[in-house]
Amino acid sequence: MGVLKTVNLKGLGEKHSGKVRDYYILGERRILITTDRISAFDVILGYIPHKGAVLNLLSAFWFDKTKKIIDNHVISIPDPNVTVAKNATPIPIEMVVRGYITGVTGTSIWGSYKKGERIIYGIKFPSGLRKNQKLPRAVITPTTKAEVGHDERLTEKEILQRRLVSAKIWNQMKTVALALFEKGTIICERNGIILVDTKYEFGLDAKGNLLLIDEVHTPDSSRFWVKKTYMQRFKKGLEPENFDKEFLRLWYVRHGYKGEGKPPKMPTSLQKAVSKRYVSIYQKIAGKKFKKFKYPIEKRIRKNLLKFANSW
């Protein structure tokens, strides 16, 4: 089964790698290649065919739809797996916005709530909530941004005390994150999808202006549920139908893995099932057919980047 594990581009200097993306910094530009690596519980678990292209193209869709809310880093999309972006200084905070109480990871609010906690991330939650229930209002539950290892919870007080950002930028990040979530919710609902929760990442440009970076409203960074069947399944205590990475997380949890020790090997059947869900959510939200391609794609990426570079 073909996948894109990584890309080595000669002549672009040092390659940097995050959990999912490889990138090269060229002056004021950052070349981001979205691979097919998939991570959960802050661990890279394997590879999903066409996943990188889905993330990159879906993010491009959302960057365009939200540019009136906040400027973003996109310069060009020269290849399905590549974004040429403005080189920004990343802010080490993941802005996680949640509209529902759910999750199976260590940073999820449901895990803490189930244990009896009612003040989570410095936010007070009402008693009597059930898993997968809609919250009275969307909340921001920030975490650290870890390139390796586990993300850690943050409160607003900790962010300001540790001076991770200035109070002015922090307030802007909060306002923008909630506006982005509202915009995403509206567009998703039109397409029969519930945007359950998501994360946003921001950076500062050379002038200190806030930019939206990384990815937006993808199945890696968000939970998506099927709106039509949500309430019926919620009343029965069943997990919602989903089009995101939760499908993969739940498989690992059922097989006894939550991020500690060696993960079970990902079977081909799971790879195919996750790939199908990623492609499906792209088509539902973007409203266009995903053009599948044959692997390997390294030559295609190099060719398209060279073509773009010649136009600089």
C-alpha positions, 0 to 999 in steps of 0.5 A: 500500500503506497504512502508518503512517509517523508520527503527529502528535498535537496537544495532547500537546506535543513529538513525539519520534521513535526509529527505529520509535516516535514518543512524547510525554511527559505528566508521569508518562506516555509515549505510545508510537506504534509505526509501520510504519517498519523499520530494519536496520543502524541505518538506516530502510529503509522501511515494513512494513504492520501491523508496528507493531501486531504489535510493540505487541501482541506486546510487550504479550503478553510484558510480561504474561508476564514481569511476575513477573520484572521490573516493566515500563512498561505502563499501558494498550494503548488501540490496537493501535499504542499503549502508554501507559507509565510515563515512565522514564529510559532506561538507554543500554545495549541488553542483547543476549542470545544463545543461538546464534552467528549474524548479519550485522550489525557487532555480531553475534558471528558476524562477529567469530568468522569473522575469527578473534576468540575474545574478543568483548564481553570473552567467551571463545568456544570454537574450532570453532563454526559459524554458527547453532550453539547456544552452550554457554550464553546470553551477554550482549553489550551495546551502546550505545543509539543513537537515530541512527547505529550502536550500539557494542559494550560490555564489562562493564568499559567499562560500569562504568568509564564509569559508565553504570549503578551496579554494583548496577543492572548486576548486576540487569540481567544477572540479569533479562535471562537470566531473561527469555531463559529464560522466552522460550525456554520459551514459544517452544519450546512453539510450535515456535519457537527464540528465537535472540537478543534485546535488552532495554531498561531504564529507571529510574522516579522512585524509581530502580527498574529497569523493563523498557521498549521492546519484548520478544521481537518480530521487530524485537528478536529472531531466531526460527527454526523448531524443527522444521527447524533441526537438519536445515538446520544439518547441511546448512549452510543458513540456518534458516527464520526469522520475523524481521527477518533475512529482510530483512537477508539480502535487503539483504546479497544486494543489496550493502548492509550499512549504508553508502551509499544502500540499495536501494529496498525492493520491494513484494514484500519489504514483503508477505513481511516483513509476512506473517512478522511477522503469522505469528510473532505468531499462533504465539507469542500463540496468537491471530489477528491482526486486520488493519485498513485504512489510514489509521489516524491517526484511529483512533489519535487516537480511541482515545487521546482515549477513554483520556484521558477515563478518566484 
